[in-house]
């Protein structure tokens, strides 16, 4: 799920998973790599995708902190418009 304020991503559990409240960067890449935004955010929520300790994938919600950057916001809006 993608909004102007956050994104939900799925990551493989064997990767380096950031801690809650840790600063992260979400790379939004469109137009075959010609339109790139590096959106700063923090890890808001982590959740295993399965109900056991050996869950292979993790849901991660990233809350964006670049809310005043009009260029990044415009890029997000273009992507959201294309998928709605």
C-alpha positions as CSV (number, residue, x, y, z in Angstrom):
1,X,0.0,0.0,0.0
2,X,1.3,3.4,-0.9
3,X,0.1,6.8,0.3
4,X,1.5,10.3,0.6
5,X,2.5,9.6,4.2
6,X,3.6,5.9,4.2
7,X,4.3,2.7,2.3
8,X,3.9,-0.9,3.2
9,X,6.6,-3.2,1.8
10,X,7.4,-6.9,2.2
11,X,11.0,-7.8,2.9
12,X,12.7,-11.2,3.2
13,X,13.3,-12.0,6.9
14,X,17.0,-13.0,6.3
15,X,17.8,-9.4,5.2
16,X,19.0,-6.7,7.6
17,X,15.7,-5.7,9.1
18,X,15.7,-2.2,10.6
19,X,14.5,-1.6,14.1
20,X,11.3,0.2,15.0
21,X,11.8,4.0,14.7
22,X,15.0,3.5,12.7
23,X,15.6,6.0,9.9
24,X,15.3,4.4,6.4
25,X,15.3,5.5,2.8
26,X,12.6,4.3,0.4
27,X,13.7,4.5,-3.3
28,X,10.7,5.2,-5.5
29,X,11.8,4.3,-9.0
30,X,9.5,4.6,-12.1
31,X,9.8,5.3,-15.8
32,X,12.3,2.5,-16.3
33,X,14.7,4.1,-13.8
34,X,14.4,7.7,-15.2
35,X,12.3,9.0,-12.4
36,X,13.8,8.3,-9.0
37,X,12.9,9.7,-5.5
38,X,14.9,8.8,-2.4
39,X,12.2,9.3,0.3
40,X,13.3,9.5,3.9
41,X,11.2,7.8,6.6
42,X,11.3,5.7,9.7
43,X,10.2,2.1,10.4
44,X,6.8,2.5,11.9
45,X,5.7,-1.2,12.1
46,X,7.1,-4.7,11.6
47,X,4.9,-7.8,11.4
48,X,5.7,-11.4,10.5
49,X,3.6,-12.6,7.5
50,X,3.1,-16.0,9.1
51,X,2.1,-17.0,12.6
52,X,5.3,-18.8,13.5
53,X,8.9,-17.9,14.4
54,X,10.2,-19.1,11.1
55,X,8.2,-16.7,8.9
56,X,10.3,-16.1,5.8
57,X,8.8,-12.6,5.0
58,X,8.1,-9.5,7.1
59,X,5.6,-6.6,6.5
60,X,7.2,-3.3,7.1
61,X,5.4,0.1,7.2
62,X,7.6,3.1,6.6
63,X,6.3,6.6,7.5
64,X,7.7,9.3,5.4
65,X,9.3,12.4,6.9
66,X,9.9,14.3,3.6
67,X,6.4,15.7,3.6
68,X,7.5,19.2,2.7
69,X,9.4,18.1,-0.4
70,X,7.1,19.0,-3.3
71,X,9.1,17.1,-5.9
72,X,8.9,13.9,-4.0
73,X,5.2,14.5,-3.2
74,X,4.5,15.0,-6.9
75,X,6.3,11.8,-7.8
76,X,4.2,9.9,-5.2
77,X,1.0,11.4,-6.6
78,X,1.9,10.3,-10.1
79,X,2.5,6.8,-9.0
80,X,-0.7,6.7,-7.0
81,X,-2.7,8.1,-9.9
82,X,-1.3,5.4,-12.2
83,X,-2.4,2.6,-9.9
84,X,-5.8,3.9,-8.9
